[in-house]
């Protein structure tokens, strides 16, 4: 867990984020707090030792071998547990689909960089390209990935395109999305699926 503290007065509680959530900000020229949208400095992000100590004191069992460990140790143990069930897929689509592909299907596999017009990027390649070549360009623009989605608004501009890419497009939509459903229905299904006991 990490804290952003460059913009929060000492009297206030500091926002806390896990390292995975903070990592995309390393590529941004002017990172902003996802809660208050104020700029913060990466050199002032530090470990949330209070949360870390609570994590280190909490214990849980490995779902395969029942060995009881602290939460940080459990996370690394489960990656290498000898009894790990490798038949379980780490990610799966929400549901299978039998829909037929229409002939006028829009291209949702490759995208054009709106900053330099270079073409044929996958979602992840576009994120990587923009972080490498356009990280200092903070500009309002329409996200080509969102625009290609059935629910996408071709006029919706992100106030910080690079931050939007890093926060919204961490995965390929085709893995998880049924394009015939709207955003709200997919969110409902995702929440429902996450609450199921396995």
One Martini backbone bead per residue (centre of mass of N, CA, C, O) as a GRO file, in nm:
protein
  198
    1UNK     BB    1   0.099   0.034   0.019
    2UNK     BB    2   0.016   0.375  -0.073
    3UNK     BB    3   0.086   0.726  -0.052
    4UNK     BB    4  -0.048   1.040  -0.103
    5UNK     BB    5   0.120   1.366   0.012
    6UNK     BB    6   0.163   1.645  -0.164
    7UNK     BB    7  -0.166   1.769  -0.117
    8UNK     BB    8  -0.210   1.695   0.192
    9UNK     BB    9  -0.292   1.786   0.478
   10UNK     BB   10  -0.213   1.669   0.792
   11UNK     BB   11  -0.520   1.664   0.904
   12UNK     BB   12  -0.563   1.465   0.683
   13UNK     BB   13  -0.644   1.198   0.515
   14UNK     BB   14  -0.476   0.964   0.332
   15UNK     BB   15  -0.452   0.822   0.049
   16UNK     BB   16  -0.482   0.470  -0.054
   17UNK     BB   17  -0.261   0.249  -0.245
   18UNK     BB   18  -0.164   0.023  -0.445
   19UNK     BB   19   0.103  -0.046  -0.639
   20UNK     BB   20  -0.058  -0.115  -0.899
   21UNK     BB   21  -0.205   0.169  -0.904
   22UNK     BB   22   0.062   0.351  -0.910
   23UNK     BB   23   0.240   0.260  -1.154
   24UNK     BB   24   0.114   0.429  -1.401
   25UNK     BB   25   0.229   0.713  -1.294
   26UNK     BB   26   0.531   0.684  -1.393
   27UNK     BB   27   0.442   0.780  -1.703
   28UNK     BB   28   0.364   1.058  -1.596
   29UNK     BB   29   0.417   1.391  -1.598
   30UNK     BB   30   0.118   1.469  -1.443
   31UNK     BB   31   0.005   1.348  -1.180
   32UNK     BB   32  -0.316   1.242  -1.047
   33UNK     BB   33  -0.547   1.211  -0.825
   34UNK     BB   34  -0.822   0.993  -0.835
   35UNK     BB   35  -0.997   1.165  -0.631
   36UNK     BB   36  -0.909   1.501  -0.658
   37UNK     BB   37  -0.707   1.585  -0.910
   38UNK     BB   38  -0.444   1.642  -0.785
   39UNK     BB   39  -0.133   1.696  -0.788
   40UNK     BB   40   0.159   1.478  -0.769
   41UNK     BB   41   0.448   1.335  -0.619
   42UNK     BB   42   0.638   1.049  -0.652
   43UNK     BB   43   0.858   1.129  -0.425
   44UNK     BB   44   0.586   1.132  -0.209
   45UNK     BB   45   0.561   0.828  -0.210
   46UNK     BB   46   0.454   0.599   0.044
   47UNK     BB   47   0.438   0.371   0.272
   48UNK     BB   48   0.172   0.207   0.444
   49UNK     BB   49   0.250   0.089   0.746
   50UNK     BB   50  -0.025   0.037   0.881
   51UNK     BB   51  -0.134  -0.155   0.663
   52UNK     BB   52   0.105  -0.350   0.654
   53UNK     BB   53   0.082  -0.444   0.952
   54UNK     BB   54  -0.202  -0.562   0.920
   55UNK     BB   55  -0.129  -0.766   0.698
   56UNK     BB   56   0.100  -0.912   0.871
   57UNK     BB   57  -0.114  -1.004   1.104
   58UNK     BB   58  -0.274  -1.138   0.904
   59UNK     BB   59  -0.444  -1.452   0.845
   60UNK     BB   60  -0.430  -1.731   0.604
   61UNK     BB   61  -0.534  -1.977   0.380
   62UNK     BB   62  -0.456  -2.199   0.160
   63UNK     BB   63  -0.660  -2.332  -0.097
   64UNK     BB   64  -0.474  -2.606  -0.126
   65UNK     BB   65  -0.294  -2.668   0.167
   66UNK     BB   66  -0.377  -2.494   0.440
   67UNK     BB   67  -0.166  -2.294   0.490
   68UNK     BB   68  -0.073  -2.065   0.737
   69UNK     BB   69  -0.054  -1.709   0.657
   70UNK     BB   70   0.038  -1.427   0.576
   71UNK     BB   71  -0.067  -1.227   0.329
   72UNK     BB   72   0.204  -1.175   0.181
   73UNK     BB   73   0.293  -1.479   0.188
   74UNK     BB   74   0.045  -1.599   0.044
   75UNK     BB   75   0.077  -1.471  -0.231
   76UNK     BB   76   0.354  -1.612  -0.296
   77UNK     BB   77   0.274  -1.906  -0.233
   78UNK     BB   78   0.040  -1.942  -0.452
   79UNK     BB   79   0.242  -1.936  -0.698
   80UNK     BB   80   0.409  -2.219  -0.568
   81UNK     BB   81   0.219  -2.428  -0.500
   82UNK     BB   82   0.213  -2.778  -0.526
   83UNK     BB   83  -0.128  -2.786  -0.510
   84UNK     BB   84  -0.197  -2.640  -0.747
   85UNK     BB   85  -0.464  -2.553  -0.963
   86UNK     BB   86  -0.411  -2.546  -1.316
   87UNK     BB   87  -0.717  -2.549  -1.429
   88UNK     BB   88  -0.742  -2.266  -1.339
   89UNK     BB   89  -0.847  -1.976  -1.465
   90UNK     BB   90  -0.769  -1.648  -1.407
   91UNK     BB   91  -0.947  -1.588  -1.667
   92UNK     BB   92  -1.290  -1.503  -1.770
   93UNK     BB   93  -1.560  -1.487  -1.915
   94UNK     BB   94  -1.869  -1.416  -1.815
   95UNK     BB   95  -1.986  -1.532  -2.097
   96UNK     BB   96  -2.110  -1.698  -2.336
   97UNK     BB   97  -2.149  -1.678  -2.698
   98UNK     BB   98  -2.387  -1.696  -2.996
   99UNK     BB   99  -2.320  -1.470  -3.165
  100UNK     BB  100  -2.324  -1.314  -3.458
  101UNK     BB  101  -2.135  -1.176  -3.705
  102UNK     BB  102  -2.135  -0.891  -3.843
  103UNK     BB  103  -2.043  -0.733  -4.142
  104UNK     BB  104  -2.027  -0.427  -3.989
  105UNK     BB  105  -1.787  -0.457  -3.808
  106UNK     BB  106  -1.602  -0.296  -3.605
  107UNK     BB  107  -1.286  -0.199  -3.518
  108UNK     BB  108  -1.156  -0.360  -3.201
  109UNK     BB  109  -0.830  -0.432  -3.239
  110UNK     BB  110  -0.743  -0.158  -3.376
  111UNK     BB  111  -0.549   0.153  -3.338
  112UNK     BB  112  -0.522   0.501  -3.336
  113UNK     BB  113  -0.318   0.752  -3.275
  114UNK     BB  114  -0.422   1.079  -3.183
  115UNK     BB  115  -0.122   1.219  -3.173
  116UNK     BB  116   0.024   1.067  -3.462
  117UNK     BB  117  -0.144   0.849  -3.649
  118UNK     BB  118  -0.067   0.584  -3.574
  119UNK     BB  119  -0.116   0.242  -3.656
  120UNK     BB  120  -0.207  -0.077  -3.540
  121UNK     BB  121  -0.306  -0.095  -3.239
  122UNK     BB  122  -0.339  -0.229  -2.968
  123UNK     BB  123  -0.431  -0.160  -2.668
  124UNK     BB  124  -0.151  -0.212  -2.530
  125UNK     BB  125   0.020  -0.067  -2.749
  126UNK     BB  126  -0.104   0.213  -2.711
  127UNK     BB  127  -0.026   0.253  -2.421
  128UNK     BB  128   0.280   0.218  -2.463
  129UNK     BB  129   0.323   0.436  -2.678
  130UNK     BB  130   0.216   0.681  -2.515
  131UNK     BB  131   0.418   0.648  -2.278
  132UNK     BB  132   0.676   0.680  -2.460
  133UNK     BB  133   0.589   0.940  -2.672
  134UNK     BB  134   0.338   1.112  -2.485
  135UNK     BB  135   0.378   1.178  -2.166
  136UNK     BB  136   0.379   1.517  -2.197
  137UNK     BB  137   0.082   1.502  -2.315
  138UNK     BB  138  -0.177   1.716  -2.211
  139UNK     BB  139  -0.497   1.619  -2.339
  140UNK     BB  140  -0.786   1.659  -2.510
  141UNK     BB  141  -0.966   1.350  -2.598
  142UNK     BB  142  -1.060   1.090  -2.788
  143UNK     BB  143  -1.099   0.762  -2.738
  144UNK     BB  144  -1.055   0.500  -2.960
  145UNK     BB  145  -1.159   0.266  -2.785
  146UNK     BB  146  -1.426   0.380  -2.678
  147UNK     BB  147  -1.543   0.461  -2.960
  148UNK     BB  148  -1.561   0.147  -3.062
  149UNK     BB  149  -1.779   0.110  -2.873
  150UNK     BB  150  -2.117   0.080  -2.849
  151UNK     BB  151  -2.114   0.290  -2.588
  152UNK     BB  152  -1.961   0.498  -2.730
  153UNK     BB  153  -1.860   0.840  -2.740
  154UNK     BB  154  -1.740   1.040  -3.004
  155UNK     BB  155  -1.742   1.316  -2.795
  156UNK     BB  156  -1.578   1.200  -2.562
  157UNK     BB  157  -1.356   1.364  -2.346
  158UNK     BB  158  -1.047   1.348  -2.213
  159UNK     BB  159  -0.859   1.545  -2.002
  160UNK     BB  160  -0.650   1.283  -1.978
  161UNK     BB  161  -0.555   1.054  -2.191
  162UNK     BB  162  -0.324   0.895  -2.050
  163UNK     BB  163  -0.469   0.841  -1.786
  164UNK     BB  164  -0.703   0.691  -1.911
  165UNK     BB  165  -0.544   0.458  -2.034
  166UNK     BB  166  -0.409   0.356  -1.762
  167UNK     BB  167  -0.692   0.309  -1.608
  168UNK     BB  168  -0.899   0.173  -1.836
  169UNK     BB  169  -0.663  -0.001  -2.027
  170UNK     BB  170  -0.557  -0.306  -1.888
  171UNK     BB  171  -0.743  -0.451  -2.105
  172UNK     BB  172  -0.914  -0.658  -2.315
  173UNK     BB  173  -1.237  -0.655  -2.410
  174UNK     BB  174  -1.279  -0.933  -2.564
  175UNK     BB  175  -1.255  -1.113  -2.300
  176UNK     BB  176  -1.532  -0.967  -2.138
  177UNK     BB  177  -1.725  -0.882  -2.382
  178UNK     BB  178  -2.063  -0.810  -2.469
  179UNK     BB  179  -2.169  -0.609  -2.731
  180UNK     BB  180  -2.492  -0.645  -2.682
  181UNK     BB  181  -2.439  -0.506  -2.418
  182UNK     BB  182  -2.454  -0.296  -2.171
  183UNK     BB  183  -2.277  -0.151  -1.923
  184UNK     BB  184  -2.471  -0.215  -1.682
  185UNK     BB  185  -2.503  -0.521  -1.733
  186UNK     BB  186  -2.202  -0.595  -1.714
  187UNK     BB  187  -2.160  -0.491  -1.429
  188UNK     BB  188  -2.367  -0.672  -1.294
  189UNK     BB  189  -2.232  -0.943  -1.380
  190UNK     BB  190  -1.956  -0.893  -1.252
  191UNK     BB  191  -2.057  -0.868  -0.961
  192UNK     BB  192  -2.198  -1.140  -0.949
  193UNK     BB  193  -1.944  -1.314  -1.017
  194UNK     BB  194  -1.768  -1.206  -0.769
  195UNK     BB  195  -1.983  -1.333  -0.545
  196UNK     BB  196  -1.911  -1.606  -0.603
  197UNK     BB  197  -1.854  -1.921  -0.489
  198UNK     BB  198  -1.557  -2.151  -0.527
   0.00000   0.00000   0.00000
